[in-house]
Amino acid sequence: MEIASLAAHDLRRRVTCLTQDARLFDDTIAANLRLALPEAEEAALWQALDRARIGDLVRALPDGLETRCGEAGARFSGGQARRLALARALLSPAPVLILDEPAAGLDVTAERAFLETLDEAAAGRTVLLIAHRLTGVERPTRVLRLAGGRAFHAAG
């Protein structure tokens, strides 16, 4: 199937993305998570938040899931916003996961924990990981290096 032939809503059902600049909208945490799965029940939201290792922080907020994220997720630090976006990706049933520099800007400890959680997100999916560094990319089926608009097999 050619990707160009898919309607936008069909593409979003099949592909979910997690980028280095996690996008959160000026709405509640619950609404931001439900972008991945509109019919998700509250228990599924909490499960995704716990798997992304940010459930405890959300539980500690006075409004919990109803906490507003602020313009562009301004209420949260970059790492927290990234974990909320990871929870959204975990909630998504899409079989393809695109990760664009998902651990960029995180300290070593946060990066390690984040990459462990990504292993869960990747289970049973096709994953396209875009990274400048191969940290945390120890188990790929295939690694390609892009240069000059071409893809080359990278040395292990």
Buried (B, 14 or more C-beta within 10 A) or exposed (E): EEEEEBEEEEBBBBBBBBBBBBBBBBEBBBBBBBBBBEEBEEEBBBBBBBBBBBBEBBEEEEEBBEBBBBEBBEBBEBBBBBBBBBBBBBBBEBEBBBBBBBBBEBEEEBBEBBBEBBEEBBEEBEBEBEBEEEEBBEEEEEBEEEEEEEEEEEEE
